[in-house]
Amino acid sequence: MRRATMTAPRPTVLIADNDESVAAVLRLFLEREGLEVEVAGDGLRARERVLARRFDVLVCDLDMPLLAGERLIEALGTSAPPTVVASGYIDTLVEKRLRCCPSVRDVLRKPFDLMRFARLVAAIARGDGAAEGGGDPP
């Protein structure tokens, strides 16, 4: 008699970025790492999705309509999944504030190495503790 094999669900990532072309490239690299990816084009939609279902990682831009990324992270509070901030609009003070947020695992300035990004997000999604705080210090 054959035994049914169960496959573990793929880790899930929500990309919150209003730039469709950037979101598409990030999605492609994350899907190549075996992750299930959804995209929200603004902060309010991202907030609704995070509150409606569990995500293993949130990849969040800062400059978004309706609810900016930093405000999204604050609004989610303890409901925020582990978060990687990926934005071209990060100054030193914002980066320091973000790194103090309990959910933020890394802060990346665009443009960044897409392979490194995908490996980082995949490691966080799979619960690899070594991935936490893997970014450059502020």
GROMACS elastic network, one bead per residue, 0.5 to 0.9 nm:
[ bonds ]
;  ai    aj funct       b0    kb
    7    10     6  0.86877   500
    8    11     6  0.88691   500
    9    12     6  0.86731   500
   10    34     6  0.69091   500
   10    35     6  0.57402   500
   10    36     6  0.59878   500
   10   126     6  0.89880   500
   11    34     6  0.79150   500
   11    35     6  0.53522   500
   11    36     6  0.60489   500
   11    37     6  0.86028   500
   11    55     6  0.76392   500
   11    56     6  0.60200   500
   11    57     6  0.83215   500
   11   122     6  0.80348   500
   11   125     6  0.57630   500
   11   126     6  0.65721   500
   12    35     6  0.58737   500
   12    37     6  0.58248   500
   12    38     6  0.78312   500
   12    54     6  0.79478   500
   12    55     6  0.51448   500
   12    56     6  0.52428   500
   12    57     6  0.66988   500
   12    58     6  0.88390   500
   12   125     6  0.71374   500
   13    27     6  0.89459   500
   13    30     6  0.83064   500
   13    35     6  0.69111   500
   13    36     6  0.61847   500
   13    38     6  0.63634   500
   13    39     6  0.84793   500
   13    55     6  0.56489   500
   13    56     6  0.58561   500
   13    58     6  0.57683   500
   13    59     6  0.71962   500
   13   121     6  0.83193   500
   13   122     6  0.89445   500
   13   125     6  0.75133   500
   14    36     6  0.86487   500
   14    37     6  0.58642   500
   14    39     6  0.56526   500
   14    40     6  0.71731   500
   14    46     6  0.75551   500
   14    49     6  0.82890   500
   14    50     6  0.79823   500
   14    55     6  0.65998   500
   14    56     6  0.82661   500
   14    57     6  0.64689   500
   14    59     6  0.61093   500
   14    60     6  0.82109   500
   15    23     6  0.67219   500
   15    26     6  0.79695   500
   15    27     6  0.76080   500
   15    37     6  0.72540   500
   15    38     6  0.62308   500
   15    40     6  0.61757   500
   15    41     6  0.83120   500
   15    46     6  0.79889   500
   15    57     6  0.85683   500
   15    58     6  0.60535   500
   15    60     6  0.60752   500
   15    61     6  0.81880   500
   16    23     6  0.78467   500
   16    38     6  0.87143   500
   16    39     6  0.59770   500
   16    41     6  0.59446   500
   16    42     6  0.63341   500
   16    43     6  0.66254   500
   16    45     6  0.83459   500
   16    46     6  0.58642   500
   16    58     6  0.73429   500
   16    59     6  0.60611   500
   16    61     6  0.60777   500
   16    62     6  0.88675   500
   16    64     6  0.81796   500
   16    69     6  0.79482   500
   17    20     6  0.72480   500
   17    22     6  0.75514   500
   17    23     6  0.60169   500
   17    39     6  0.73760   500
   17    40     6  0.64629   500
   17    41     6  0.52511   500
   17    42     6  0.63577   500
   17    43     6  0.80249   500
   17    46     6  0.89533   500
   17    59     6  0.81605   500
   17    60     6  0.64024   500
   17    61     6  0.52467   500
   17    62     6  0.80901   500
   17    63     6  0.80150   500
   17    64     6  0.65476   500
   17    69     6  0.87290   500
   17    86     6  0.89678   500
   18    21     6  0.89255   500
   18    22     6  0.83614   500
   18    23     6  0.75707   500
   18    40     6  0.73745   500
   18    42     6  0.55697   500
   18    43     6  0.85681   500
   18    61     6  0.79964   500
   18    63     6  0.80403   500
   18    64     6  0.57535   500
   18    65     6  0.73190   500
   19    22     6  0.54264   500
   19    23     6  0.61718   500
   19    24     6  0.86396   500
   19    41     6  0.72923   500
   19    64     6  0.86077   500
   20    23     6  0.50606   500
   20    24     6  0.60293   500
   20    25     6  0.87026   500
   20    39     6  0.89270   500
   20    41     6  0.74401   500
   21    24     6  0.50788   500
   21    25     6  0.63592   500
   21    26     6  0.87091   500
   22    25     6  0.52629   500
   22    26     6  0.62148   500
   22    27     6  0.84954   500
   23    26     6  0.51446   500
   23    27     6  0.59450   500
   23    28     6  0.85537   500
   23    39     6  0.69742   500
   23    40     6  0.88613   500
   23    41     6  0.85489   500
   24    27     6  0.50489   500
   24    28     6  0.61598   500
   24    29     6  0.88153   500
   24    39     6  0.85368   500
   25    28     6  0.51116   500
   25    29     6  0.64327   500
   25    30     6  0.87031   500
   25   114     6  0.87110   500
   26    29     6  0.53261   500
   26    30     6  0.62099   500
   26    31     6  0.85887   500
   26   114     6  0.74760   500
   26   117     6  0.85796   500
   26   118     6  0.78146   500
   27    30     6  0.51340   500
   27    31     6  0.59763   500
   27    32     6  0.85153   500
   27    35     6  0.89226   500
   27    36     6  0.88229   500
   27    37     6  0.62159   500
   27    38     6  0.78651   500
   27    39     6  0.79859   500
   28    31     6  0.52215   500
   28    32     6  0.62594   500
   28    33     6  0.88817   500
   28    37     6  0.88570   500
   29    32     6  0.51508   500
   29    33     6  0.66952   500
   29   114     6  0.70243   500
   29   115     6  0.72160   500
   29   117     6  0.84610   500
   29   118     6  0.58579   500
   30    33     6  0.50993   500
   30    34     6  0.68119   500
   30    35     6  0.57354   500
   30    36     6  0.78316   500
   30    37     6  0.72078   500
   30   117     6  0.85267   500
   30   118     6  0.52982   500
   30   119     6  0.81561   500
   30   121     6  0.76089   500
   30   122     6  0.72248   500
   31    34     6  0.50173   500
   31    36     6  0.62809   500
   31    37     6  0.67331   500
   31   118     6  0.87749   500
   32    35     6  0.72946   500
   32   118     6  0.83735   500
   33   118     6  0.67954   500
   33   119     6  0.72772   500
   33   122     6  0.64891   500
   34   122     6  0.80447   500
   35   122     6  0.70326   500
   35   125     6  0.82061   500
   39    46     6  0.79548   500
   40    43     6  0.74181   500
   40    44     6  0.85071   500
   40    45     6  0.56974   500
   40    46     6  0.51797   500
   40    47     6  0.89354   500
   40    49     6  0.80307   500
   41    44     6  0.87105   500
   41    45     6  0.69648   500
   41    46     6  0.74993   500
   41    64     6  0.77180   500
   41    65     6  0.81980   500
   42    45     6  0.55969   500
   42    46     6  0.63114   500
   42    47     6  0.87936   500
   42    64     6  0.54976   500
   42    65     6  0.54027   500
   42    66     6  0.62869   500
   42    67     6  0.67072   500
   42    68     6  0.78818   500
   42    69     6  0.87213   500
   43    47     6  0.61069   500
   43    48     6  0.86592   500
   43    60     6  0.87183   500
   43    61     6  0.89352   500
   43    62     6  0.89776   500
   43    64     6  0.61982   500
   43    65     6  0.65600   500
   43    66     6  0.59742   500
   43    68     6  0.58412   500
   43    69     6  0.63271   500
   43    71     6  0.82918   500
   43    72     6  0.59629   500
   44    47     6  0.50409   500
   44    48     6  0.62397   500
   44    49     6  0.86631   500
   44    65     6  0.83111   500
   44    66     6  0.60818   500
   44    67     6  0.56121   500
   44    68     6  0.86878   500
   44    72     6  0.76306   500
   45    48     6  0.50716   500
   45    49     6  0.61807   500
   45    50     6  0.86344   500
   45    66     6  0.88758   500
   45    67     6  0.88956   500
   46    49     6  0.51698   500
   46    50     6  0.61652   500
   46    51     6  0.86003   500
   46    58     6  0.88848   500
   46    60     6  0.89367   500
   46    72     6  0.79560   500
   47    50     6  0.52475   500
   47    51     6  0.61924   500
   47    52     6  0.85553   500
   47    67     6  0.87767   500
   47    72     6  0.66041   500
   47    73     6  0.86928   500
   47    75     6  0.79361   500
   47    76     6  0.69228   500
   47    80     6  0.89325   500
   48    51     6  0.52421   500
   48    52     6  0.60713   500
   48    53     6  0.88083   500
   49    53     6  0.62060   500
   49    54     6  0.84452   500
   49    55     6  0.88181   500
   50    53     6  0.55795   500
   50    54     6  0.63125   500
   50    55     6  0.66597   500
   50    58     6  0.84363   500
   50    76     6  0.81257   500
   50    79     6  0.76953   500
   50    80     6  0.73038   500
   50    81     6  0.79285   500
   51    54     6  0.75543   500
   51    76     6  0.80593   500
   51    79     6  0.72339   500
   51    80     6  0.86220   500
   54    81     6  0.78817   500
   55    58     6  0.69320   500
   55    80     6  0.88488   500
   55    81     6  0.62979   500
   55    82     6  0.86252   500
   55   125     6  0.85591   500
   56    81     6  0.60352   500
   56    82     6  0.67358   500
   56    83     6  0.88708   500
   56   124     6  0.77283   500
   56   126     6  0.78137   500
   56   127     6  0.85514   500
   57    80     6  0.87179   500
   57    81     6  0.54508   500
   57    82     6  0.50151   500
   57    83     6  0.56305   500
   57    84     6  0.74368   500
   57   121     6  0.70912   500
   57   122     6  0.86759   500
   57   124     6  0.70516   500
   57   125     6  0.56870   500
   58    80     6  0.77575   500
   58    81     6  0.60049   500
   58    82     6  0.62214   500
   58    84     6  0.62765   500
   58    85     6  0.81944   500
   58   121     6  0.89090   500
   59    82     6  0.87013   500
   59    83     6  0.57842   500
   59    85     6  0.58069   500
   59    86     6  0.66888   500
   59   121     6  0.81876   500
   60    69     6  0.60293   500
   60    70     6  0.85700   500
   60    72     6  0.86692   500
   60    73     6  0.84980   500
   60    83     6  0.70279   500
   60    84     6  0.62381   500
   60    86     6  0.58518   500
   60    87     6  0.76583   500
   61    64     6  0.67956   500
   61    68     6  0.79610   500
   61    69     6  0.55900   500
   61    70     6  0.84676   500
   61    84     6  0.88008   500
   61    85     6  0.59039   500
   61    86     6  0.51584   500
   61    88     6  0.81874   500
   61    89     6  0.86226   500
   62    68     6  0.55191   500
   62    70     6  0.59400   500
   62    71     6  0.85692   500
   62    72     6  0.88026   500
   62    85     6  0.73541   500
   62    86     6  0.74838   500
   62    87     6  0.58078   500
   62    88     6  0.81520   500
   62    89     6  0.68340   500
   62    90     6  0.79642   500
   63    67     6  0.86575   500
   63    68     6  0.55871   500
   63    69     6  0.63801   500
   63    70     6  0.87118   500
   63    87     6  0.74384   500
   63    88     6  0.84307   500
   63    89     6  0.70359   500
   64    67     6  0.63179   500
   64    69     6  0.64640   500
   65    68     6  0.62559   500
   67    70     6  0.83632   500
   67    71     6  0.62813   500
   67    72     6  0.60998   500
   68    71     6  0.53449   500
   68    72     6  0.60893   500
   68    73     6  0.88164   500
   69    73     6  0.62749   500
   69    74     6  0.86359   500
   69    85     6  0.81319   500
   70    73     6  0.52576   500
   70    74     6  0.63480   500
   70    75     6  0.86358   500
   70    85     6  0.88923   500
   70    94     6  0.85874   500
   70    98     6  0.74287   500
   71    75     6  0.59186   500
   71    76     6  0.85315   500
   72    75     6  0.50190   500
   72    76     6  0.61559   500
   72    77     6  0.86461   500
   72    80     6  0.88891   500
   73    76     6  0.52859   500
   73    77     6  0.63774   500
   73    80     6  0.65864   500
   73    83     6  0.83214   500
   73    98     6  0.88054   500
   73   101     6  0.80859   500
   73   103     6  0.79579   500
   73   104     6  0.84875   500
   74    77     6  0.52245   500
   74    78     6  0.88990   500
   74    80     6  0.85304   500
   74   101     6  0.81519   500
   75    78     6  0.89748   500
   75    79     6  0.87411   500
   75    80     6  0.85153   500
   76    79     6  0.51038   500
   76    81     6  0.86789   500
   77    80     6  0.57075   500
   77   101     6  0.87152   500
   77   102     6  0.85720   500
   77   103     6  0.81043   500
   78    81     6  0.80720   500
   78   102     6  0.82028   500
   78   103     6  0.77294   500
   79   103     6  0.89160   500
   80    83     6  0.73740   500
   80   102     6  0.89278   500
   80   103     6  0.61362   500
   80   104     6  0.89036   500
   81   103     6  0.62354   500
   81   104     6  0.85694   500
   82   102     6  0.83191   500
   82   104     6  0.59636   500
   82   105     6  0.62292   500
   82   124     6  0.74166   500
   82   125     6  0.81002   500
   82   132     6  0.89803   500
   83   103     6  0.55472   500
   83   105     6  0.56252   500
   83   106     6  0.71279   500
   83   107     6  0.87418   500
   83   121     6  0.88610   500
   83   124     6  0.89281   500
   84   103     6  0.85925   500
   84   104     6  0.59517   500
   84   105     6  0.56902   500
   84   107     6  0.59002   500
   84   108     6  0.74337   500
   84   120     6  0.88974   500
   84   121     6  0.74185   500
   85    98     6  0.82369   500
   85   104     6  0.72270   500
   85   105     6  0.81921   500
   85   106     6  0.63296   500
   85   108     6  0.59867   500
   85   109     6  0.82561   500
   86    89     6  0.89267   500
   86    90     6  0.89179   500
   86   106     6  0.84947   500
   86   107     6  0.61305   500
   86   109     6  0.58810   500
   86   110     6  0.64095   500
   86   111     6  0.87623   500
   86   112     6  0.85798   500
   87    90     6  0.64521   500
   87   107     6  0.80735   500
   87   108     6  0.64863   500
   87   109     6  0.52364   500
   87   110     6  0.53044   500
   87   111     6  0.81527   500
   88   108     6  0.82919   500
   88   109     6  0.52447   500
   88   111     6  0.70469   500
   89   109     6  0.74765   500
   89   110     6  0.81462   500
   90    93     6  0.81613   500
   90    94     6  0.60237   500
   90    95     6  0.61379   500
   90   107     6  0.86968   500
   90   108     6  0.85945   500
   90   109     6  0.67160   500
   91    94     6  0.54202   500
   91    95     6  0.61260   500
   91    96     6  0.87045   500
   92    95     6  0.51089   500
   92    96     6  0.62080   500
   92    97     6  0.87183   500
   92   138     6  0.68213   500
   93    96     6  0.51583   500
   93    97     6  0.62845   500
   93    98     6  0.86245   500
   93   138     6  0.89175   500
   94    97     6  0.51040   500
   94    98     6  0.60846   500
   94    99     6  0.85986   500
   95    98     6  0.50595   500
   95    99     6  0.61276   500
   95   100     6  0.87325   500
   95   107     6  0.69407   500
   95   138     6  0.66140   500
   96    99     6  0.52050   500
   96   100     6  0.65250   500
   96   138     6  0.62413   500
   97   100     6  0.52900   500
   97   101     6  0.69277   500
   98   101     6  0.53550   500
   98   102     6  0.87540   500
   98   104     6  0.65897   500
   98   106     6  0.87330   500
   98   107     6  0.75909   500
   99   102     6  0.77521   500
   99   103     6  0.87349   500
   99   104     6  0.60350   500
   99   105     6  0.74887   500
   99   106     6  0.72557   500
   99   107     6  0.73494   500
   99   133     6  0.87203   500
   99   138     6  0.81947   500
  100   103     6  0.86842   500
  100   104     6  0.75797   500
  101   104     6  0.55222   500
  101   105     6  0.87055   500
  102   105     6  0.79897   500
  104   107     6  0.75184   500
  104   132     6  0.86957   500
  104   133     6  0.83623   500
  105   124     6  0.81953   500
  105   131     6  0.78508   500
  105   132     6  0.51270   500
  105   133     6  0.51861   500
  105   134     6  0.74591   500
  105   135     6  0.81183   500
  106   120     6  0.88498   500
  106   131     6  0.88356   500
  106   132     6  0.71219   500
  106   133     6  0.56236   500
  106   134     6  0.64205   500
  106   135     6  0.53873   500
  106   136     6  0.82830   500
  107   133     6  0.88520   500
  107   135     6  0.65633   500
  107   136     6  0.80961   500
  108   111     6  0.82445   500
  108   112     6  0.68310   500
  108   117     6  0.83770   500
  108   135     6  0.73271   500
  108   136     6  0.84700   500
  109   112     6  0.62854   500
  110   113     6  0.87566   500
  111   114     6  0.85422   500
  112   115     6  0.89176   500
  112   116     6  0.81471   500
  112   117     6  0.74118   500
  113   116     6  0.54197   500
  113   117     6  0.61724   500
  113   118     6  0.87557   500
  114   118     6  0.60666   500
  114   119     6  0.85722   500
  115   118     6  0.51631   500
  115   119     6  0.61962   500
  115   120     6  0.85212   500
  116   119     6  0.51884   500
  116   120     6  0.60350   500
  116   121     6  0.86151   500
  117   120     6  0.51189   500
  117   121     6  0.61686   500
  117   122     6  0.85131   500
  118   121     6  0.52508   500
  118   122     6  0.60154   500
  118   123     6  0.85093   500
  119   122     6  0.51105   500
  119   123     6  0.60518   500
  119   124     6  0.86233   500
  119   131     6  0.89352   500
  120   123     6  0.52071   500
  120   124     6  0.62764   500
  120   125     6  0.85933   500
  120   131     6  0.60549   500
  120   132     6  0.85313   500
  120   134     6  0.77727   500
  121   124     6  0.51461   500
  121   125     6  0.60150   500
  121   126     6  0.85521   500
  121   131     6  0.80849   500
  122   125     6  0.50058   500
  122   126     6  0.61088   500
  122   127     6  0.85847   500
  122   128     6  0.86241   500
  122   131     6  0.89437   500
  123   126     6  0.51873   500
  123   127     6  0.62411   500
  123   128     6  0.50737   500
  123   129     6  0.79260   500
  123   130     6  0.80182   500
  123   131     6  0.58243   500
  123   132     6  0.87180   500
  124   127     6  0.50594   500
  124   128     6  0.55090   500
  124   129     6  0.70406   500
  124   130     6  0.83270   500
  124   131     6  0.56764   500
  124   132     6  0.68529   500
  125   128     6  0.75889   500
  126   129     6  0.89998   500
  127   130     6  0.87320   500
  127   131     6  0.82423   500
  128   131     6  0.57403   500
  128   132     6  0.77548   500
  129   132     6  0.56083   500
  129   133     6  0.89996   500
  130   133     6  0.78716   500
  130   134     6  0.74134   500
  131   134     6  0.54169   500
  131   135     6  0.88252   500
  132   135     6  0.82739   500
  133   136     6  0.82370   500
  133   137     6  0.86019   500
  134   137     6  0.87704   500
  135   138     6  0.88549   500
